[in-house]
Amino acid sequence: MSTLGQLVISGILIGGIYALMSIGLTLIFGVLRIVNFAHGEFLMVAMYGAWAITRLLGLNPYVAAVAIVPAMFLFGAIVYRMIINPALDKPHLVVVFATMALSIFMQNVALMMMTADLMDVPPIFGRSITIGPIYIKVELLLGFIITILCTVALQWMIKTTYLGKAIRATVQDGEAAMLMGIPVPRIFLITFAGGSALVGLAACVMMPLFSVFPTVGLNFVLIAFVIVVLGGMGSIEGALLGGICVGVVQSLSSYYVAPAFGQMFFFVLFLFVMIFRPNGLLGQKGAATIGMNE
Amino acid sequence: MRSFLRLSAMFASIVLMLGTNASAQEPIRIGVLLPFTGPLAKNGIENWEAMQIARDMINERGGLNGRKVEYVQGDATTPNAAISETERLITKEGIKITTGSFASPLAIAVSQAAERHGVFHWETTGAAEIITRRGFKHTFQVGAPARKYGQAAVDFVVEDLSARLKKPMSNLRMALLWENRAFGKSVGDGIRAYSEKKGIKLVYDEGYDQTATDMTPIVQKLKDVKPDVLIAISFPNDAILFQRKAKELDFNVNAFIGVSAGYSAPDLRDSIGNSVTGIFVADFPPKVNANVLKPEVKKVAEEFYKRYEAKLKRAPAGHAAAGFSAVWALFTEVLPKAKTYEPAELRDIVLKLDLPEGSLVNGSGIKFTNFDWPDDPKDAGQNLRASIGVWQWTKDGNEQVFPPSLATHEPIQVPLPGWDKR
């Protein structure tokens, strides 16, 4: 019983981390439909940033978020201007190849600058807290709470603010939105940069938990794409739910079947969701084709 | 017609002679295939530094038969890249001797491309058994085969830890965790088979993917089976994740033995701090008891360690010392005896080598198989005298602890203190 409890709790908590890393991609891929294969490398760059601030300035990685989040917003804006925007009106594959190239480029720049050494920050909280027989790592719990706060805030922003409405309008019908006076190109830029900023936040939360190295993004990018689609394209609470599902399924199947099958099982889950709920767990009907029918 | 042929033959031989005369002063070019970029670059570059020290040392001593040694780099990031880079060095650069490769999947690829062109390949650290079981004529693996890593770990448990933990082998609970790619699986299979032969039953035996992001299920299961000794084959990132998770869930064992890569990486200490102290590592020895080395090898070893530490500000890992040892043997035992430097000639020289343990800097000797090894008659080109053993992370470095002949230190921290005391 305590084993099952530990597995579920750990699965939910790590799922929260997966979700946080996927929320940025929900904006970029789920909302804007930009297939950003360099998402993992955005995470890598932000993690190096958090590492540098923690190691060189001696600050807490959570405090580093104050600098990393705006820096990643700026980074996202530059990437959008220089690479994504010119490729947007070309066939869909061009964006795919452009971001793929960006991903390889960034990995190798990181390798040259940072070497392939694993970089870490020292643990912030010593020992886990225990509830009965269950161990909870404080950093994971904090990460989970930040994810919940982030989901609620973003949800509120998308549903109620002018910017949120403009984003949704742009996605549903870009031309009509433009005719209504919405600055569509700027909305795209802000959303893309905002997605990058969220990756920056995720990186600061992940830095006390994982090592950073030039190819760290590869370990996470596939999970992030699955979560975005699983939760429902463009649905932020869907990403949270998708992340938790992936975390728990991975945890339980790794224990009860075999660790090597953990990834296989969440892809099986993914397949089933796609068969029975093609719009994802919380996606609205037709969400999958929005923005594809011009 | 006949005189024309004779004339052109004479002319051709003169040209050839001139050619060889000219090349007497030219450097001997050796292709070095290592992962210089990509996920394995860290280890690849450490190996490269060690090999460069060997090249510099031999050139400072006047080179080989008066010729300098020159390296030509090929970036073997992945097995596919390894093949195309090896092909490039052979066909475009005219390389006839290749070395390096670091990881087993790369070694498999490089040796395949080299063999296809009849090029001599001197593998430094690849370990998978398959490398020398394909009937290749010009591939020689100087490092130990994968099964020996595991055997060293198991022998250490049987011959040493069992007594230290005051638990007879019949009572000792041994667990095995392995990453499921070429190296981890190969070593894991070896440990399983060898344990069976020794009558040891494993209480846990599971493989995992090295890109796993959550180690909870693995650590939790280990907690449930309560092993005395855990043998783990991991790469750096997953080794760190595992150790952190073990601390998080308060999972303790009496002895922890990591095999190679992840647990021998020098930056493990940077990542998990002092809790690294006490962990055993079955691998190439980073530094062996100098008393087992031949006197002239001892001097070379001293120089190598001094130069490496001066250059990289830390002691070499076992694979880097193995890389140095292998190319140094190539420079001092193989190439000086060559006249043509053609693969066929080098093969004859290499097969005649019969060097006792302690002839190489890392304590190895050299004796290659050539379809004549009773344990596996299909094996050709495997060095049977490669040293492998167990060393231990100590407070401020590492010490060789097993086998007793290579040991520099007694094992400490047995049983391993719990996380609250580390």
Boltz contact constraints between the chains, C-beta under 6 A:
constraints:
  - contact:
      token1: [A, 3]
      token2: [B, 220]
      max_distance: 6.0
  - contact:
      token1: [A, 6]
      token2: [B, 220]
      max_distance: 6.0
  - contact:
      token1: [A, 10]
      token2: [B, 216]
      max_distance: 6.0
  - contact:
      token1: [A, 14]
      token2: [B, 214]
      max_distance: 6.0
  - contact:
      token1: [A, 111]
      token2: [B, 37]
      max_distance: 6.0
  - contact:
      token1: [A, 111]
      token2: [B, 41]
      max_distance: 6.0
  - contact:
      token1: [A, 116]
      token2: [B, 41]
      max_distance: 6.0
  - contact:
      token1: [A, 116]
      token2: [B, 42]
      max_distance: 6.0
  - contact:
      token1: [A, 117]
      token2: [B, 42]
      max_distance: 6.0
  - contact:
      token1: [A, 117]
      token2: [B, 267]
      max_distance: 6.0
  - contact:
      token1: [A, 118]
      token2: [B, 236]
      max_distance: 6.0
  - contact:
      token1: [A, 118]
      token2: [B, 267]
      max_distance: 6.0
  - contact:
      token1: [A, 118]
      token2: [B, 271]
      max_distance: 6.0
  - contact:
      token1: [A, 120]
      token2: [B, 271]
      max_distance: 6.0
  - contact:
      token1: [A, 128]
      token2: [B, 248]
      max_distance: 6.0
  - contact:
      token1: [A, 135]
      token2: [B, 249]
      max_distance: 6.0
  - contact:
      token1: [A, 137]
      token2: [B, 248]
      max_distance: 6.0
  - contact:
      token1: [A, 211]
      token2: [B, 237]
      max_distance: 6.0
  - contact:
      token1: [A, 211]
      token2: [B, 240]
      max_distance: 6.0
  - contact:
      token1: [A, 215]
      token2: [B, 39]
      max_distance: 6.0
  - contact:
      token1: [A, 219]
      token2: [B, 211]
      max_distance: 6.0
  - contact:
      token1: [A, 219]
      token2: [B, 213]
      max_distance: 6.0
  - contact:
      token1: [A, 251]
      token2: [B, 216]
      max_distance: 6.0
  - contact:
      token1: [A, 251]
      token2: [B, 217]
      max_distance: 6.0
  - contact:
      token1: [A, 254]
      token2: [B, 217]
      max_distance: 6.0
  - contact:
      token1: [A, 255]
      token2: [B, 217]
      max_distance: 6.0
  - contact:
      token1: [A, 255]
      token2: [B, 221]
      max_distance: 6.0
  - contact:
      token1: [A, 259]
      token2: [B, 206]
      max_distance: 6.0
  - contact:
      token1: [A, 259]
      token2: [B, 208]
      max_distance: 6.0
  - contact:
      token1: [A, 259]
      token2: [B, 218]
      max_distance: 6.0
  - contact:
      token1: [A, 260]
      token2: [B, 180]
      max_distance: 6.0
  - contact:
      token1: [A, 260]
      token2: [B, 207]
      max_distance: 6.0
  - contact:
      token1: [A, 260]
      token2: [B, 208]
      max_distance: 6.0
  - contact:
      token1: [A, 260]
      token2: [B, 209]
      max_distance: 6.0
